[in-house]
């Protein structure tokens, strides 16, 4: 898959980013979301230093990602438990049917 440069706006700065072909709209949407989050974070924290603001935003994003991973792992575990229960139930039903 080839890449192409896409221009996005972050904190009033235009940045050119290489992007896989076909993913341009997703990148632009992500950049707009990130820019909005940075502006909201700046207003909420009163942080004006761009580097500090980006570090705080990155830490928040990593925290959100870790939380989402833990939730996904919990869901995965629940699904595995339910699949095992279903498999056991089906196996018992097949054994009972075979005994009849």
N, CA, C and O of each residue as an XYZ file, in Angstrom:
400
protein
N       0.850     -1.176      0.000
C       0.000      0.000      0.000
C       0.894      1.237      0.000
O       1.842      1.312      0.781
N       0.607      2.193     -0.854
C       1.442      3.378     -0.951
C       0.943      4.477     -0.012
O      -0.206      4.481      0.429
N       1.845      5.397      0.269
C       1.522      6.540      1.127
C       1.486      7.804      0.292
O       2.120      7.908     -0.758
N       0.728      8.752      0.790
C       0.707     10.061      0.147
C       0.639     11.124      1.232
O       0.078     10.874      2.299
N       1.201     12.311      0.986
C       1.166     13.361      1.996
C      -0.229     13.982      2.106
O      -0.903     14.233      1.107
N      -0.635     14.219      3.351
C      -1.914     14.866      3.629
C      -1.637     16.010      4.592
O      -0.900     15.846      5.564
N      -2.226     17.165      4.322
C      -2.041     18.307      5.205
C      -3.160     18.345      6.242
O      -4.338     18.222      5.906
N      -2.771     18.518      7.516
C      -3.738     18.655      8.603
C      -3.380     19.888      9.414
O      -2.251     20.377      9.373
N      -4.366     20.375     10.148
C      -4.173     21.560     10.997
C      -4.200     21.136     12.458
O      -5.177     20.539     12.912
N      -3.140     21.435     13.198
C      -3.070     21.184     14.630
C      -2.597     22.458     15.294
O      -1.512     22.956     14.992
N      -3.404     22.991     16.199
C      -3.075     24.216     16.924
C      -2.669     25.353     15.983
O      -1.725     26.097     16.248
N      -3.404     25.461     14.889
C      -3.164     26.547     13.947
C      -1.966     26.339     13.037
O      -1.632     27.221     12.245
N      -1.320     25.198     13.137
C      -0.163     24.910     12.299
C      -0.545     23.855     11.267
O      -1.240     22.887     11.575
N      -0.083     24.057     10.051
C      -0.309     23.071      9.010
C       0.840     22.082      9.046
O       2.013     22.455      9.020
N       0.470     20.806      9.108
C       1.464     19.743      9.188
C       1.188     18.763      8.050
O       0.044     18.374      7.814
N       2.239     18.377      7.359
C       2.112     17.400      6.276
C       2.478     16.032      6.858
O       3.551     15.855      7.435
N       1.556     15.058      6.694
C       1.727     13.729      7.253
C       1.553     12.704      6.139
O       0.621     12.805      5.340
N       2.446     11.715      6.082
C       2.265     10.617      5.131
C       1.141      9.725      5.616
O       1.027      9.432      6.806
N       0.312      9.300      4.676
C      -0.882      8.540      5.019
C      -1.114      7.461      3.969
O      -0.967      7.715      2.773
N      -1.480      6.245      4.414
C      -1.792      5.201      3.431
C      -2.957      5.632      2.533
O      -3.914      6.254      2.994
N      -2.861      5.298      1.273
C      -3.909      5.629      0.314
C      -5.242      5.043      0.789
O      -5.323      3.876      1.172
N      -6.274      5.873      0.755
C      -7.603      5.443      1.175
C      -7.909      5.781      2.632
O      -9.057      5.664      3.060
N      -6.904      6.198      3.398
C      -7.102      6.511      4.816
C      -7.086      8.024      5.087
O      -7.057      8.450      6.241
N      -7.105      8.820      4.029
C      -6.994     10.265      4.176
C      -8.113     10.861      5.023
O      -7.857     11.681      5.904
N      -9.344     10.453      4.761
C     -10.475     11.008      5.510
C     -10.378     10.667      6.991
O     -10.694     11.499      7.842
N      -9.944      9.449      7.304
C      -9.792      9.046      8.704
C      -8.700      9.872      9.382
O      -8.850     10.273     10.536
N      -7.614     10.123      8.673
C      -6.526     10.937      9.234
C      -6.990     12.361      9.484
O      -6.713     12.932     10.538
N      -7.692     12.931      8.524
C      -8.186     14.304      8.673
C      -9.163     14.387      9.843
O      -9.106     15.336     10.626
N     -10.050     13.415      9.972
C     -11.003     13.392     11.092
C     -10.265     13.259     12.421
O     -10.615     13.930     13.392
N      -9.250     12.401     12.475
C      -8.469     12.230     13.701
C      -7.742     13.514     14.056
O      -7.675     13.886     15.228
N      -7.198     14.192     13.057
C      -6.493     15.451     13.302
C      -7.448     16.516     13.835
O      -7.092     17.268     14.742
N      -8.650     16.586     13.283
C      -9.641     17.553     13.775
C     -10.028     17.242     15.219
O     -10.141     18.147     16.045
N     -10.230     15.961     15.519
C     -10.562     15.547     16.883
C      -9.424     15.917     17.834
O      -9.663     16.465     18.909
N      -8.185     15.615     17.436
C      -7.022     15.922     18.263
C      -6.903     17.426     18.491
O      -6.643     17.868     19.610
N      -7.091     18.201     17.445
C      -7.010     19.656     17.555
C      -8.067     20.184     18.533
O      -7.771     21.044     19.363
N      -9.293     19.671     18.436
C     -10.355     20.087     19.364
C      -9.994     19.722     20.798
O     -10.184     20.520     21.717
N      -9.472     18.512     20.984
C      -9.081     18.078     22.330
C      -7.978     18.958     22.890
O      -7.994     19.296     24.074
N      -7.019     19.333     22.051
C      -5.938     20.207     22.515
C      -6.475     21.572     22.930
O      -6.064     22.116     23.955
N      -7.388     22.125     22.141
C      -7.972     23.425     22.482
C      -8.775     23.331     23.783
O      -8.680     24.210     24.639
N      -9.566     22.264     23.929
C     -10.341     22.086     25.159
C      -9.421     21.896     26.364
O      -9.675     22.451     27.432
N      -8.368     21.124     26.198
C      -7.412     20.889     27.271
C      -6.714     22.185     27.665
O      -6.502     22.447     28.849
N      -6.363     22.982     26.689
C      -5.711     24.264     26.947
C      -6.635     25.194     27.734
O      -6.201     25.861     28.673
N      -7.902     25.233     27.345
C      -8.870     26.072     28.054
C      -9.103     25.577     29.473
O      -9.198     26.373     30.408
N      -9.193     24.267     29.630
C      -9.483     23.667     30.933
C      -8.309     23.802     31.898
O      -8.507     24.067     33.084
N      -7.090     23.622     31.395
C      -5.908     23.615     32.266
C      -5.185     24.948     32.303
O      -4.341     25.178     33.169
N      -5.509     25.817     31.375
C      -4.837     27.117     31.232
C      -3.369     26.968     30.850
O      -2.582     27.899     31.017
N      -3.002     25.792     30.337
C      -1.636     25.561     29.863
C      -1.508     26.186     28.488
O      -2.319     25.910     27.603
N      -0.497     27.028     28.297
C      -0.286     27.674     27.003
C       0.979     27.168     26.320
O       1.156     27.383     25.121
N       1.851     26.510     27.050
C       3.074     25.962     26.480
C       2.705     24.766     25.611
O       2.179     23.772     26.112
N       2.977     24.856     24.313
C       2.573     23.824     23.357
C       3.162     22.467     23.697
O       2.466     21.453     23.639
N       4.448     22.442     24.055
C       5.090     21.161     24.370
C       4.433     20.509     25.587
O       4.161     19.309     25.578
N       4.185     21.280     26.606
C       3.542     20.743     27.814
C       2.123     20.283     27.497
O       1.683     19.240     27.981
N       1.416     21.051     26.695
C       0.052     20.692     26.304
C       0.036     19.372     25.533
O      -0.828     18.527     25.767
N       0.986     19.195     24.618
C       1.063     17.956     23.852
C       1.412     16.763     24.740
O       0.905     15.660     24.534
N       2.277     16.987     25.725
C       2.632     15.901     26.650
C       1.416     15.485     27.466
O       1.162     14.292     27.637
N       0.665     16.457     27.972
C      -0.537     16.149     28.751
C      -1.547     15.405     27.878
O      -2.153     14.426     28.314
N      -1.724     15.875     26.646
C      -2.668     15.217     25.728
C      -2.219     13.786     25.419
O      -3.045     12.875     25.361
N      -0.927     13.589     25.223
C      -0.411     12.241     24.947
C      -0.629     11.333     26.152
O      -1.017     10.175     25.993
N      -0.384     11.846     27.351
C      -0.614     11.045     28.554
C      -2.094     10.691     28.698
O      -2.431      9.561     29.053
N      -2.969     11.642     28.426
C      -4.409     11.371     28.482
C      -4.801     10.309     27.460
O      -5.589      9.412     27.761
N      -4.250     10.413     26.251
C      -4.564      9.434     25.205
C      -4.072      8.040     25.604
O      -4.775      7.051     25.397
N      -2.873      7.963     26.175
C      -2.337      6.667     26.619
C      -3.185      6.086     27.741
O      -3.429      4.879     27.774
N      -3.635      6.932     28.656
C      -4.502      6.472     29.735
C      -5.815      5.936     29.172
O      -6.281      4.870     29.575
N      -6.404      6.675     28.243
C      -7.652      6.231     27.614
C      -7.450      4.902     26.887
O      -8.309      4.022     26.948
N      -6.319      4.757     26.204
C      -6.026      3.519     25.485
C      -5.864      2.351     26.452
O      -6.380      1.262     26.202
N      -5.148      2.572     27.558
C      -4.981      1.511     28.557
C      -6.322      1.100     29.142
O      -6.582     -0.090     29.316
N      -7.171      2.065     29.445
C      -8.500      1.781     29.984
C      -9.322      0.973     28.983
O      -9.980      0.002     29.355
N      -9.282      1.375     27.719
C     -10.024      0.654     26.678
C      -9.488     -0.767     26.501
O     -10.264     -1.701     26.296
N      -8.175     -0.934     26.578
C      -7.588     -2.277     26.469
C      -8.040     -3.169     27.623
O      -8.357     -4.340     27.417
N      -8.070     -2.618     28.832
C      -8.520     -3.399     29.990
C      -9.982     -3.798     29.830
O     -10.352     -4.934     30.125
N     -10.812     -2.870     29.364
C     -12.223     -3.179     29.137
C     -12.370     -4.245     28.062
O     -13.163     -5.175     28.211
N     -11.613     -4.116     26.986
C     -11.685     -5.100     25.904
C     -11.233     -6.468     26.401
O     -11.829     -7.485     26.048
N     -10.186     -6.496     27.218
C      -9.713     -7.768     27.759
C     -10.788     -8.394     28.645
O     -10.980     -9.610     28.623
N     -11.489     -7.571     29.424
C     -12.584     -8.071     30.251
C     -13.696     -8.665     29.409
O     -14.222     -9.730     29.730
N     -14.062     -7.967     28.312
C     -15.096     -8.477     27.415
C     -14.632     -9.777     26.759
O     -15.405    -10.727     26.633
N     -13.373     -9.812     26.347
C     -12.818    -11.008     25.715
C     -12.877    -12.190     26.681
O     -13.226    -13.305     26.292
N     -12.539    -11.940     27.919
C     -12.580    -12.993     28.934
C     -14.011    -13.491     29.149
O     -14.244    -14.695     29.255
N     -14.962    -12.564     29.212
C     -16.373    -12.947     29.383
C     -16.860    -13.775     28.203
O     -17.556    -14.774     28.385
N     -16.499    -13.366     27.004
C     -16.919    -14.107     25.810
C     -16.314    -15.509     25.834
O     -16.993    -16.489     25.527
N     -15.033    -15.600     26.200
C     -14.402    -16.922     26.276
C     -15.088    -17.813     27.309
O     -15.296    -19.001     27.061
N     -15.437    -17.254     28.455
C     -16.126    -18.030     29.479
C     -17.486    -18.501     28.979
O     -17.863    -19.653     29.195
N     -18.218    -17.623     28.317
C     -19.535    -17.987     27.798
C     -19.428    -19.024     26.683
O     -20.265    -19.921     26.583
N     -18.404    -18.903     25.849
C     -18.209    -19.888     24.790
C     -17.869    -21.250     25.389
O     -18.341    -22.280     24.906
N     -17.061    -21.255     26.426
C     -16.711    -22.519     27.088
C     -17.946    -23.145     27.726
O     -18.153    -24.355     27.628
N     -18.770    -22.320     28.380
C     -20.005    -22.821     28.980
C     -20.933    -23.392     27.905
O     -21.513    -24.464     28.083
N     -21.069    -22.677     26.797
C     -21.906    -23.142     25.696
C     -21.369    -24.454     25.122
O     -22.133    -25.378     24.842
N     -20.065    -24.523     24.954
C     -19.446    -25.743     24.435
C     -19.695    -26.921     25.376
O     -20.033    -28.017     24.929
N     -19.530    -26.695     26.667
C     -19.779    -27.755     27.654
C     -21.238    -28.200     27.638
O     -21.534    -29.392     27.714
N     -22.138    -27.236     27.538
C     -23.564    -27.542     27.511
C     -23.917    -28.353     26.269
O     -24.667    -29.325     26.352
N     -23.379    -27.954     25.124
C     -23.632    -28.689     23.881
C     -23.056    -30.102     23.952
O     -23.686    -31.065     23.514
N     -21.873    -30.210     24.501
C     -21.241    -31.521     24.619
C     -22.085    -32.445     25.502
O     -22.292    -33.611     25.165
N     -22.568    -31.924     26.630
C     -23.416    -32.716     27.528
C     -24.711    -33.116     26.833
O     -25.179    -34.246     26.979
N     -25.279    -32.198     26.085
C     -26.543    -32.495     25.376
C     -26.326    -33.565     24.323
O     -27.171    -34.443     24.149
N     -25.219    -33.502     23.626
C     -24.916    -34.522     22.616
C     -24.677    -35.886     23.252
O     -25.102    -36.912     22.721
N     -23.997    -35.887     24.388
C     -23.769    -37.151     25.098
C     -25.092    -37.744     25.570
O     -25.331    -38.944     25.434
N     -25.947    -36.889     26.125
C     -27.259    -37.365     26.599
C     -28.096    -37.881     25.434
O     -28.775    -38.900     25.556
N     -28.047    -37.189     24.327
C     -28.826    -37.614     23.149
C     -28.300    -38.961     22.641
O     -29.083    -39.814     22.222
N     -26.996    -39.151     22.675
C     -26.413    -40.394     22.215
C     -26.746    -41.566     23.131
O     -26.750    -42.716     22.692
N     -27.022    -41.284     24.389
C     -27.354    -42.345     25.357
C     -28.800    -42.777     25.236
O     -29.175    -43.823     25.765
N     -29.604    -42.009     24.565
C     -31.038    -42.336     24.477
C     -31.353    -43.293     23.372
O     -32.514    -43.655     23.181
